[in-house]
Amino acid sequence: MKTTYIIHELQNLNSVREGTRFEGTLRAAKAKASIEQMWQGTVLKITTENGITVAVKDSNTGKWYDPSEY
């Protein structure tokens, strides 16, 4: 199922920055975000068009997690 996601590369989770739009699956959005990450140590965050965070990549472990689980 294709959905529109917004991919953000942030200094930390509390940072605010305009993201890039991506249409596809969440798995594909995570892959695109990881491949296009420009800076080491930044936080990758994927949100829906409504601003709901659906995935965050931990800059220490390099693993994606669902913020609703924490």
C-alpha positions as CSV (number, residue, x, y, z in Angstrom):
1,M,0.0,0.0,0.0
2,K,1.5,3.3,-1.0
3,T,1.3,6.2,1.4
4,T,2.9,9.6,1.5
5,Y,5.6,10.0,4.2
6,I,7.9,12.9,5.1
7,I,11.5,12.0,5.8
8,H,13.4,14.2,8.2
9,E,17.1,14.3,9.0
10,L,17.5,16.1,12.3
11,Q,20.3,17.1,14.7
12,N,18.2,15.5,17.5
13,L,14.6,14.3,18.1
14,N,13.6,17.7,19.3
15,S,14.9,19.6,16.2
16,V,12.5,20.9,13.6
17,R,13.3,20.9,10.0
18,E,11.5,20.6,6.7
19,G,11.5,17.1,5.3
20,T,11.3,15.5,1.9
21,R,8.1,13.8,0.6
22,F,8.2,10.2,-0.3
23,E,5.4,8.1,-1.7
24,G,5.6,4.3,-1.1
25,T,5.7,1.8,1.7
26,L,7.2,2.5,5.1
27,R,9.9,-0.1,4.4
28,A,10.9,1.8,1.2
29,A,10.8,5.1,3.1
30,K,13.2,3.7,5.7
31,A,15.6,2.4,3.0
32,K,15.5,5.7,1.1
33,A,16.2,7.7,4.4
34,S,19.1,5.5,5.3
35,I,20.7,5.6,1.8
36,E,20.3,9.4,1.6
37,Q,21.5,10.2,5.1
38,M,24.0,13.0,4.7
39,W,25.5,13.4,8.1
40,Q,26.8,10.9,10.6
41,G,25.1,11.0,14.0
42,T,21.9,12.6,12.9
43,V,18.4,11.3,13.7
44,L,16.2,10.1,10.9
45,K,12.5,10.5,11.5
46,I,9.6,9.5,9.2
47,T,6.2,11.1,9.7
48,T,2.9,10.9,7.9
49,E,1.5,13.9,6.1
50,N,-0.5,14.7,9.3
51,G,2.8,15.0,11.3
52,I,2.5,11.7,13.2
53,T,5.9,10.1,13.7
54,V,5.8,6.4,12.5
55,A,9.6,5.6,12.6
56,V,12.8,6.9,14.1
57,K,16.3,5.6,13.5
58,D,18.5,5.6,16.6
59,S,21.8,7.3,15.7
60,N,23.7,5.1,18.2
61,T,22.5,1.7,17.2
62,G,21.5,2.3,13.6
63,K,18.2,0.5,14.2
64,W,14.7,1.7,13.3
65,Y,12.0,1.7,16.0
66,D,8.3,2.6,16.2
67,P,8.0,5.5,18.7
68,S,4.5,4.4,19.7
69,E,6.1,1.3,21.4
70,Y,7.9,3.5,23.9
